[in-house]
């Protein structure tokens, strides 16, 4: 069974928080309160790249294809089909030993520029 976990992009401070718990923010009694509009949650896909790094929604991955090209694609969650997929190709992300996380859409969006 896939481990359900999240990380969050903090728009106010331009940093990623790892080990994020998802809960009702009104019940949050810690010193730092992050408003819903200030964060973008990214869910763990349950997959790891070729280096063992966890792959999250919003990550940009590269992988060599048989034709010698190395596309760079971002990961999204498709609510309609309840699966993680490549945003640019509408194809489900599956098990592959050749995926490599090279960044994410928040910290390194230029990686997707064509």
C-alpha positions in Angstrom: 0.0 0.0 0.0 1.3 3.5 -0.9 2.3 5.8 1.9 0.2 8.9 1.9 2.3 12.0 2.6 2.6 15.6 1.4 5.0 18.4 1.1 4.0 22.1 0.6 5.2 25.0 -1.4 5.1 28.1 0.8 4.3 31.0 -1.6 5.1 33.7 1.0 8.6 32.5 1.7 9.5 30.6 -1.5 10.4 27.4 0.2 9.2 23.8 0.3 8.2 22.3 3.6 8.5 18.5 3.9 6.7 16.1 6.2 3.5 18.1 6.0 0.4 16.8 7.8 -3.0 17.5 6.2 -5.6 18.5 8.7 -8.1 21.2 9.5 -6.0 24.4 9.7 -8.4 25.9 12.3 -7.2 23.2 14.7 -3.6 24.2 14.2 -2.2 25.7 17.4 1.5 26.0 16.6 3.4 29.3 16.3 3.3 29.5 12.5 -0.1 29.4 10.8 0.0 29.0 7.1 -3.2 30.1 5.4 -4.6 27.8 2.7 -4.0 30.5 0.0 -0.4 30.7 0.9 0.5 27.1 0.2 0.3 24.5 -2.6 0.2 20.9 -1.4 2.0 18.2 -3.3 1.2 14.6 -2.7 3.7 11.7 -2.8 3.1 9.5 -5.8 4.4 6.4 -4.0 7.2 6.1 -6.6 10.9 6.8 -6.3 13.3 7.9 -9.1 16.4 6.0 -10.1 18.3 7.6 -7.3 15.8 6.6 -4.6 14.3 10.1 -4.4 10.6 10.3 -3.7 8.5 11.6 -6.6 5.8 14.1 -5.7 3.1 15.9 -7.6 4.7 19.0 -9.0 8.1 17.4 -9.5 9.8 17.6 -12.9 11.3 14.4 -14.0 13.5 13.4 -17.0 13.9 10.0 -18.5 15.7 8.7 -21.6 13.5 7.5 -24.4 14.3 4.8 -27.0 14.7 7.5 -29.7 17.5 9.2 -27.7 15.5 12.1 -26.5 15.3 13.0 -22.8 11.9 14.7 -22.2 11.4 16.8 -19.0 7.8 16.4 -17.8 5.9 17.6 -14.7 3.7 15.3 -12.5 0.1 16.2 -11.8 -2.8 14.3 -10.1 -5.8 13.6 -12.4 -8.9 13.5 -10.3 -11.0 12.1 -13.1 -8.9 8.9 -13.4 -7.5 8.9 -9.8 -3.9 8.7 -10.9 -0.7 10.6 -11.2 0.2 11.5 -14.8 2.6 13.5 -16.9 0.9 16.9 -17.4 2.5 17.4 -20.8 1.5 14.0 -22.3 -1.7 13.0 -20.4 0.0 9.7 -19.8 0.0 7.9 -16.4 3.3 7.8 -14.5 4.3 4.2 -13.9 7.1 2.2 -12.5 10.4 3.0 -14.2 14.0 2.7 -13.1 15.0 5.6 -15.4 12.9 8.5 -14.0 15.1 11.2 -12.4 13.7 14.1 -10.4 15.5 17.2 -11.7 13.4 19.9 -9.9 9.9 21.0 -9.4 7.4 23.5 -10.9 7.8 26.0 -8.1 11.6 26.2 -7.6 12.7 25.5 -11.2 9.9 26.1 -13.7 12.5 27.1 -16.3 13.3 23.4 -16.8 10.0 23.0 -18.6 10.5 25.9 -20.9 10.6 24.8 -24.5 
